């Protein structure tokens, strides 16, 4: 039986940020953001829109939040504003994921170092979870975190990736304003859009796929390649940025029900060990996984090929590699991983339970290593 559920209320369109005061209402809020948002003036624009209801700001969220950085954010916020009625997250996926980690800690505030104990040792959520609601405002087109219940948290000490997840961590509202994405740098535009493409494709070759997630994923796959290339050619084109943001949103909605799968599993050690940007790491193997999918589930592969506007999975593989050439993936990738030989160091870390086993087709460690090596050599060779 198929099922689809997503409780996030969404506002989308140019200028959407300016109406955020209506969503905040009379509540006092904590604003989480990054130094980049502060420099660009987006934080000031948000504060004006909220009009005096900001109790505190935390403008120090860093990329790829860790157990320690998310704990520090919570501790700082609790010291300055112990009563948190609403968390407003302005930024990319790292900011929104940090907001979820902070909200989870608020819900379990009776325990010191709860986040570490939860992620590393399996400490449960409190039976009565009262996490403060989150209002998510993504400033990149890619992660989909604004419409999911989980946040990615990295563990530098142990070289692992965790997810903090609970139904109470779905944002109350997602406000998507494409104007906020106009100043996103080229490399970030590429990485986040490819992240969204991976969400959509992983939703299709997923054991939890359903007719609604299929429709959303197909829509995203059909939009992202052309919109990404056009955004790189004309980054100030608001209509193109809006198209890319809408594609990332529907990919996130698809993934919010299916979770991710093998491509993401393979990506985690590439990011944790080599520092490869997440969107590059998780999209690299998409063509080779599509090739494998065509052998075991040709109907699902045909769905992706059709979304890409080609007649076969083989042509879909070629189209994806052409997209990677068009956006300069090789230069980004080789800046972190100098050769396919270097990938041997992570061959034993590519299978993450709860991700790899979401795929419709089986893949063990050696098979994943072959997919990765082949994709790297095709892109960078």
C-alpha positions in Angstrom: 0.0 0.0 0.0 1.4 3.4 -1.0 1.3 6.3 1.4 2.4 10.0 1.2 2.4 12.5 4.0 3.9 16.0 4.4 2.6 18.5 7.0 4.7 21.5 6.0 2.8 24.6 4.9 4.6 26.2 1.9 4.8 29.7 0.6 6.6 30.2 -2.6 7.4 33.1 -4.9 9.4 36.3 -5.3 8.9 38.6 -2.2 7.6 35.7 0.0 10.1 36.7 2.7 8.5 40.1 3.2 5.2 38.5 4.3 6.8 36.4 7.0 5.5 38.6 9.8 2.1 37.1 9.3 3.4 33.6 9.9 5.4 34.6 13.0 2.3 36.2 14.4 2.7 37.4 18.0 5.4 34.8 18.8 8.9 35.8 19.9 11.4 33.9 17.8 15.1 32.9 17.7 16.7 33.5 14.3 19.5 31.0 13.2 21.5 32.0 10.2 25.1 32.2 8.9 27.6 35.0 8.6 27.0 35.1 4.9 23.4 35.9 5.3 24.4 38.7 7.7 26.9 40.1 5.2 24.5 40.0 2.3 21.8 41.9 4.2 19.3 39.1 4.1 19.2 38.9 7.9 18.4 42.6 8.2 15.6 42.1 5.6 14.2 39.2 7.7 14.3 41.2 11.0 12.5 44.1 9.3 9.8 41.7 8.1 9.3 40.2 11.5 9.2 43.7 13.0 10.4 43.5 16.6 9.5 40.0 17.4 13.1 38.7 17.3 14.2 37.6 20.8 17.8 36.7 19.8 19.9 35.9 16.7 22.5 33.2 16.2 24.4 34.2 13.0 27.2 31.7 13.4 26.0 28.5 11.8 28.8 26.9 9.7 28.6 24.5 6.8 28.1 20.7 7.5 27.0 21.1 11.1 28.6 18.8 13.6 27.5 17.3 16.9 29.6 19.9 18.7 28.5 22.9 16.6 24.8 22.1 17.0 25.3 21.6 20.7 27.1 25.0 21.0 24.3 26.7 19.1 21.7 25.3 21.5 23.8 26.2 24.6 24.3 29.8 23.3 20.6 30.2 22.5 19.5 28.8 25.9 21.8 31.2 27.7 20.5 34.3 25.9 16.9 33.2 25.5 15.8 30.2 27.6 12.2 30.3 26.4 12.1 29.6 22.6 8.6 30.0 21.1 9.7 29.7 17.4 12.9 29.0 15.6 13.4 30.8 12.3 16.1 29.3 10.1 17.4 31.6 7.3 20.0 29.9 5.1 21.0 26.7 3.3 20.6 23.2 4.4 23.2 23.5 7.1 21.2 26.3 8.8 17.9 24.4 8.6 19.5 21.2 9.8 21.1 23.1 12.8 17.6 24.5 13.6 16.2 21.0 13.8 19.1 19.9 16.1 18.4 22.9 18.3 14.7 22.2 18.4 15.3 18.6 19.3 17.6 19.7 22.1 14.9 22.1 23.3 12.5 19.2 23.4 14.9 17.2 25.5 16.5 20.0 27.5 16.4 18.1 30.8 19.4 16.1 29.8 22.9 17.5 29.4 24.6 16.7 26.1 21.4 15.0 24.9 22.2 15.4 21.2 25.5 13.6 21.5 23.9 10.8 23.5 21.0 10.6 21.0 23.2 10.4 17.9 26.1 8.4 19.2 24.5 6.2 21.7 20.8 6.0 20.7 19.4 7.9 23.7 15.6 8.3 22.9 13.5 11.4 22.5 11.4 12.3 25.5 8.0 10.6 25.6 6.3 13.9 25.5 8.1 15.8 22.8 7.5 19.6 22.8 9.9 20.9 20.2 9.5 24.5 19.3 8.1 25.0 15.8 10.5 25.8 12.9 10.0 28.3 10.2 12.4 27.4 7.4 13.6 29.9 4.8 16.0 28.2 2.3 18.5 30.4 0.5 19.8 27.7 -1.8 18.0 25.5 -4.3 18.9 22.0 -3.3 18.8 20.4 0.1 15.0 20.1 0.6 15.5 20.3 4.4 12.7 22.8 4.6 10.1 20.0 3.9 11.6 17.0 5.8 11.7 15.9 9.4 15.4 15.1 9.5 18.6 17.1 9.8 22.1 15.9 8.8 24.6 16.2 11.6 28.3 15.2 11.1 30.5 13.7 13.8 34.0 14.9 13.2 35.4 12.9 16.1 34.2 9.6 14.7 34.1 10.4 11.0 30.4 9.6 10.7 27.2 11.1 9.5 24.0 11.1 11.5 20.4 12.2 11.1 18.3 13.8 13.9 14.8 12.8 13.0 11.3 13.1 14.6 7.9 14.1 13.3 8.0 17.2 15.5 11.0 18.4 13.5 9.0 19.0 10.3 9.0 22.8 9.8 5.7 24.4 10.5 6.2 26.6 7.5 8.6 26.7 4.5 9.0 30.1 2.9 10.8 29.9 -0.5 11.7 33.3 -2.0 13.8 32.9 -5.2 15.2 36.4 -4.7 17.3 35.0 -1.9 19.1 32.7 -4.3 20.2 35.3 -6.8 23.5 35.9 -5.0 24.4 32.2 -4.5 27.9 31.5 -5.8 28.4 29.3 -8.9 30.0 26.4 -7.0 27.1 26.3 -4.5 24.5 26.6 -7.2 26.0 23.5 -8.9 26.4 21.5 -5.7 22.9 22.2 -4.4 21.1 21.7 -7.7 22.9 18.3 -8.1 21.9 17.5 -4.6 18.2 18.1 -5.6 18.7 16.0 -8.7 20.0 13.1 -6.5 17.0 13.4 -4.2 14.6 13.1 -7.1 16.4 10.1 -8.8 16.9 8.3 -5.5 13.1 8.7 -4.8 12.4 6.8 -8.0 14.8 3.8 -7.4 13.5 3.6 -3.9 11.6 0.8 -2.1 9.3 3.4 -0.6 8.4 5.0 -4.0 4.8 5.8 -4.5 2.7 7.5 -7.2 2.9 10.9 -5.5 6.6 10.8 -4.9 7.1 9.6 -8.5 5.2 12.5 -9.9 7.2 15.0 -7.8 10.5 13.3 -8.7 9.8 13.2 -12.4 8.9 16.9 -12.3 12.2 17.8 -10.6 14.3 15.6 -12.9 12.7 17.3 -15.9 13.5 20.8 -14.6 16.9 20.7 -13.0 19.4 20.0 -15.8 18.3 22.8 -18.1 17.5 25.2 -15.3 21.0 24.6 -13.7 22.8 25.3 -17.0 20.8 28.5 -17.6 21.3 29.7 -14.0 25.1 29.3 -14.5 25.0 31.2 -17.8 22.7 34.0 -16.4 22.8 33.9 -12.5 20.7 37.1 -12.2 17.7 35.7 -14.1 15.0 35.5 -11.5 12.7 33.3 -13.5 15.4 30.7 -13.9 16.3 30.8 -10.2 12.6 30.4 -9.4 12.4 27.3 -11.7 15.5 25.8 -10.0 14.1 26.5 -6.5 10.7 25.0 -7.4 12.5 21.8 -8.7 14.5 21.5 -5.5 11.3 21.9 -3.5 9.4 19.1 -5.3 12.5 16.9 -5.1 12.6 17.5 -1.4 8.9 16.6 -1.1 9.5 13.4 -2.9 12.5 12.5 -0.8 10.6 13.5 2.4 8.6 10.3 2.0 11.1 7.9 0.5 14.4 9.0 2.1 17.6 8.7 0.1 19.3 5.6 -1.1 22.6 4.2 -2.5 24.0 7.3 -4.1 23.8 9.1 -0.7 25.2 6.1 1.1 28.3 6.2 -1.2 28.6 9.9 -0.8 29.0 10.1 3.0 32.7 9.1 3.3 33.5 11.2 0.3 32.4 14.2 2.3 33.6 13.2 5.7 37.0 11.9 4.5 37.8 14.1 1.5 35.6 17.2 2.0 33.8 16.7 -1.3 30.8 19.0 -1.3 27.7 17.0 -0.5 25.8 17.7 -3.8 28.8 16.7 -5.8 29.5 13.5 -3.8 25.9 12.3 -3.9 25.3 13.0 -7.6 28.6 11.5 -8.9 27.3 7.9 -9.0 23.8 8.7 -10.4 24.6 7.7 -14.0 26.1 4.4 -13.0 23.3 3.6 -10.6 20.8 4.4 -13.4 22.8 2.0 -15.6 22.5 -0.7 -13.0 18.8 0.0 -12.4 18.1 -0.5 -16.1 19.2 -4.1 -15.7 17.1 -5.0 -12.7 14.1 -2.6 -12.9 13.8 -1.3 -16.5 10.4 0.3 -15.8 11.9 2.5 -13.1 14.9 3.4 -15.3 12.5 4.3 -18.1 10.7 6.7 -15.8 14.0 8.6 -15.2 14.9 8.5 -18.9 11.6 9.9 -19.9 12.0 12.7 -17.3 15.4 13.5 -18.8 13.8 13.8 -22.2 15.6 10.8 -23.7 14.5 7.5 -25.2 16.5 5.0 -23.1 18.4 4.6 -19.9 21.6 4.4 -21.8 20.9 7.8 -23.3 20.0 9.0 -19.8 23.4 7.9 -18.5 25.0 9.9 -21.3 22.8 12.9 -20.6 23.9 12.9 -17.0 27.5 12.8 -17.8 27.1 15.6 -20.3 25.4 17.7 -17.6 28.4 17.0 -15.3 30.7 18.2 -18.0 28.6 21.3 -18.6 28.7 22.4 -15.0 32.4 21.6 -14.4 32.1 18.7 -12.0 35.6 17.4 -12.7 37.3 20.5 -11.5 35.3 20.5 -8.3 35.9 16.8 -7.7 39.6 16.6 -8.4 40.2 19.5 -6.0 39.4 17.1 -3.3 40.1 13.6 -4.7 43.2 13.6 -7.0 42.6 10.1 -8.5 40.4 7.1 -8.5 43.2 5.3 -6.6 42.6 7.6 -3.6 39.0 6.2 -3.4 40.4 2.9 -2.2 40.7 4.4 1.3 37.0 4.5 1.7 35.9 1.3 -0.1 34.9 -0.3 3.2 32.7 2.7 4.2 30.3 3.0 1.3 27.3 1.0 2.6 25.3 2.9 5.2 22.4 0.9 6.6 19.1 2.7 6.3 20.3 4.3 3.0 21.9 1.7 0.7 19.2 -0.8 1.5 16.5 1.7 0.4 17.5 1.0 -3.2 15.4 -1.4 -5.3 18.4 -3.4 -6.4 21.0 -5.0 -4.1 24.5 -3.5 -3.8 27.2 -4.6 -1.5 30.5 -2.9 -0.7 32.5 -4.1 -3.7 29.6 -3.3 -6.1 29.4 0.2 -4.6 33.1 0.6 -5.0 32.9 -0.3 -8.6 30.1 2.1 -9.3 32.1 4.9 -7.6 35.4 4.2 -9.4 33.7 3.9 -12.8 31.8 7.2 -12.2 34.9 9.0 -11.1 37.0 7.9 -14.1 34.2 8.8 -16.5 33.9 12.3 -15.0 37.6 13.0 -14.4 39.4 10.7 -16.8 
